[in-house]
Amino acid sequence: MTSLQLWLVCVAGAAAGSVVTFWGLGGLWHYWYYQRQRETAAVWKTQPKRWLGPALSRSAFRLGSFNIFFGALVAGTFTWYLRRGGYSAIYDDVGRHGVVYLALSVVIYFLLVDAGLYYSHRLFHHKALFKYIHRWHHRYVAPTVFTTTAMHPIEFAVFMLVLLLPTLVIPVHVGVYLFVVGYSYLVGMIDHSGIRAPFLLPFHRDNRFHDDHHVYFHCNYGHHTQLFDRLHGTVRKLDRHYDETTFHDGVKVAVDEASEAPHVGLSRVP
């Protein structure tokens, strides 16, 4: 197999996995609730009175699809790079670092990714970055599974870097790496589904936490856990009124009169 053929196989494999999860599982999940059970939304929907309009729904699907294929290109190319003998700290022999380190590396890599996603997320809430980049994602005030990857490509690229960069520094077994990456993607889909998750994932609690971030958007930045939100005091406070006067980076927001919850003005977002 030539180098080009190997690259095409790696990229195609990554794209196939993205299609199965994003379009396949995500599409079925979306259809089952948003089409088949729309009239009982008060039972299953995290925001029963809020729905994405047709234009925003199409936008989320197109933008999310673009990013998953961009992600497949990056992931496939990284796999090709490794298959060609490229440098990384990923290993496949458990005996190389032992079983104890294998178990410890799950926690290390998990926390590194969680920290990277938290701090990069907070960075994107800086006034300048929010206005031009992160605002793309926050126009989806009532998220659906297709909004999981519906963000500015620059932000999605940073998300990919958070997952990839630790593999160049911290030794991590290929199984651990795939587990944490898969878990991160699964958490993202659940958190953006807009559906009350009937189960709890390890260290994650429920998906209302991130759904509240889309409603109030200047709190609850964490991805996997609430650890860094609690460390920095950014967990949403129920007795606090969030509006344009309390947003710490000064980005003006509008108030949804139906729910009195702040959200970004949608009409000016490209």
C-alpha positions in Angstrom: 0.0 0.0 0.0 1.4 3.4 -1.0 1.6 6.3 1.4 -1.3 8.0 -0.4 -3.4 4.9 -0.3 -2.7 4.5 3.4 -3.7 8.2 4.0 -6.9 7.7 2.1 -7.8 4.6 4.1 -7.1 6.4 7.4 -9.1 9.4 6.5 -12.0 7.3 5.1 -12.1 5.2 8.3 -12.2 8.3 10.5 -14.9 9.8 8.3 -17.0 6.6 8.5 -16.8 6.7 12.2 -18.0 10.3 12.3 -20.9 9.6 9.9 -22.0 6.6 12.0 -22.0 8.6 15.2 -23.1 12.1 14.1 -25.5 11.3 11.3 -26.4 7.7 12.3 -26.8 7.6 16.1 -27.3 11.3 16.5 -29.9 11.3 13.7 -31.8 8.4 15.2 -31.7 10.0 18.6 -32.9 13.3 17.1 -35.7 11.6 15.1 -37.0 9.5 18.0 -37.5 12.5 20.2 -37.8 15.7 18.1 -40.1 14.0 15.5 -41.8 11.1 17.1 -42.3 12.6 20.6 -42.5 16.3 19.9 -45.9 16.6 21.6 -44.6 15.3 24.9 -41.6 17.6 25.0 -42.5 18.7 28.5 -41.5 15.2 29.7 -38.2 14.8 27.9 -36.9 18.1 26.7 -34.5 20.2 28.9 -36.0 23.4 27.5 -39.6 22.5 26.5 -40.5 26.0 25.5 -37.5 26.6 23.3 -36.9 25.1 19.9 -34.4 25.9 17.2 -36.1 27.4 14.1 -35.7 25.7 10.7 -33.0 28.1 9.6 -30.9 27.5 12.7 -31.5 23.7 12.6 -30.2 23.6 9.0 -27.3 25.8 10.0 -26.4 23.5 12.9 -26.5 20.4 10.6 -24.4 22.0 7.9 -21.8 23.5 10.2 -21.7 20.5 12.4 -21.2 18.2 9.4 -18.4 20.4 8.0 -16.6 20.2 11.3 -16.9 16.4 11.7 -15.4 15.9 8.3 -12.7 18.4 9.1 -12.1 16.4 12.3 -12.0 13.2 10.3 -9.4 14.7 8.1 -7.2 15.7 11.1 -7.7 12.4 12.9 -7.1 10.4 9.8 -4.0 12.3 8.9 -2.7 11.9 12.5 -3.3 8.1 12.3 -1.5 8.1 9.0 1.4 10.0 10.6 1.6 7.4 13.4 1.4 4.5 11.0 4.3 6.0 9.0 6.4 6.0 12.2 5.8 9.6 13.3 6.7 10.6 16.8 4.1 10.6 19.6 4.0 9.3 23.2 1.2 6.8 22.3 2.2 3.2 22.9 0.4 -0.1 22.4 2.4 -2.5 24.6 1.0 -2.5 28.2 4.2 -3.9 29.5 6.1 -0.8 28.4 4.9 1.2 31.4 3.1 -1.4 33.4 -0.5 -1.9 34.5 -0.4 0.6 37.4 0.6 3.4 35.1 -2.0 2.3 32.6 -4.7 2.8 35.2 -3.1 6.1 36.4 -2.8 7.4 32.8 -6.6 7.2 32.4 -7.0 9.7 35.2 -4.1 11.9 34.0 -5.2 12.1 30.4 -8.9 12.5 31.4 -8.0 15.5 33.6 -5.6 17.0 31.1 -8.4 17.0 28.4 -11.0 18.2 30.9 -8.6 21.1 31.9 -7.8 21.9 28.3 -11.4 22.1 27.3 -12.4 24.2 30.4 -9.7 26.8 30.0 -10.0 27.1 26.2 -13.7 27.4 26.6 -13.3 30.2 29.1 -10.8 31.9 26.8 -13.4 31.9 24.0 -15.7 33.8 26.3 -13.3 36.7 26.3 -15.1 39.6 24.7 -13.1 39.7 21.5 -13.0 35.9 20.9 -16.7 35.5 21.8 -17.8 38.2 19.4 -16.0 36.7 16.4 -15.7 33.0 17.1 -17.6 31.5 20.1 -20.7 33.4 19.3 -21.3 31.0 16.4 -21.9 28.2 18.8 -24.0 30.2 21.2 -26.6 31.1 18.7 -28.0 27.6 19.4 -29.7 28.6 22.7 -31.8 25.4 22.7 -29.1 22.9 21.5 -29.8 19.6 19.6 -27.4 16.8 19.0 -26.4 18.4 15.7 -25.1 21.5 17.5 -22.4 19.3 19.2 -19.9 20.3 16.6 -21.7 23.3 15.2 -19.1 25.9 16.0 -16.5 28.2 14.3 -13.9 26.0 12.6 -11.2 27.8 14.6 -12.8 26.7 17.8 -13.2 23.2 16.6 -9.5 23.1 15.6 -8.7 24.2 19.2 -10.9 21.3 20.5 -8.9 18.9 18.3 -5.6 20.3 19.6 -6.7 19.8 23.2 -7.2 16.1 22.4 -4.1 15.6 20.4 -1.3 17.7 22.0 -1.1 15.7 25.3 -0.2 12.6 23.2 3.1 14.3 22.2 4.1 14.7 25.8 2.4 12.2 28.2 2.8 8.5 27.5 -0.7 7.1 26.9 -1.8 3.7 25.7 -3.7 3.7 22.5 -6.7 2.1 24.2 -6.7 4.8 26.9 -6.4 7.5 24.2 -9.3 6.2 22.2 -11.4 5.7 25.3 -11.0 9.3 26.4 -11.5 10.7 22.9 -14.7 8.6 22.5 -15.9 9.6 25.9 -15.4 13.3 25.2 -17.4 13.0 22.0 -20.2 11.0 23.7 -20.4 13.6 26.5 -20.6 16.4 23.9 -23.5 14.7 22.1 -25.4 14.0 25.3 -24.8 17.5 26.6 -26.1 19.1 23.4 -28.9 16.8 22.7 -31.5 18.9 24.5 -32.9 15.7 26.0 -32.9 14.9 29.7 -30.4 12.1 29.9 -32.0 9.2 31.9 -28.5 8.0 33.0 -25.4 9.4 34.7 -21.9 9.0 33.3 -18.9 8.7 35.5 -17.9 12.2 36.9 -20.4 13.8 34.7 -23.7 14.1 36.6 -26.5 15.2 34.2 -26.6 17.2 31.0 -28.6 20.0 32.4 -25.3 21.5 33.6 -24.1 22.3 30.0 -27.6 23.0 28.8 -27.7 25.8 31.3 -24.5 27.1 29.8 -26.3 27.6 26.5 -29.1 29.5 28.3 -27.0 31.7 30.6 -23.6 31.1 28.8 -21.3 32.8 31.3 -21.1 29.9 33.7 -20.8 26.1 33.7 -17.8 25.9 31.3 -16.8 22.4 32.1 -17.0 19.5 29.6 -16.4 16.2 31.4 -16.8 17.3 35.0 -17.7 20.3 37.2 -14.2 20.1 38.8 -12.7 23.3 37.3 -16.0 25.2 37.5 -16.1 24.5 41.2 -12.4 25.3 41.5 -12.8 28.7 39.9 -16.4 29.5 41.1 -18.0 29.5 37.7 -20.8 27.1 38.5 -24.2 28.7 37.9 -25.6 30.2 41.1 -29.4 29.7 41.3 -29.9 32.9 43.4 -28.0 35.0 40.9 -29.7 36.9 38.1 -27.7 36.6 34.9 -28.0 39.4 32.4 -25.9 41.9 30.5 -24.8 43.7 33.7 -23.3 40.5 35.2 -21.5 39.1 32.2 -17.8 39.4 33.3 -16.4 40.0 29.8 -18.8 42.7 28.8 -20.5 41.1 25.8 -24.0 42.5 25.5 -26.8 40.0 25.6 -30.5 40.2 24.9 -33.2 38.8 27.3 -35.6 36.2 26.2 -39.0 37.5 27.5 -40.5 34.1 27.5 -38.1 32.7 30.1 -36.3 35.8 31.4 -33.0 34.0 30.5 -30.2 35.9 28.8 -29.0 34.8 25.4 -26.9 36.2 22.7 -28.6 38.2 20.0 -29.1 35.8 17.1 -29.8 38.1 14.2 -26.3 39.4 13.9 -24.5 36.1 13.9 -23.3 35.0 10.5 
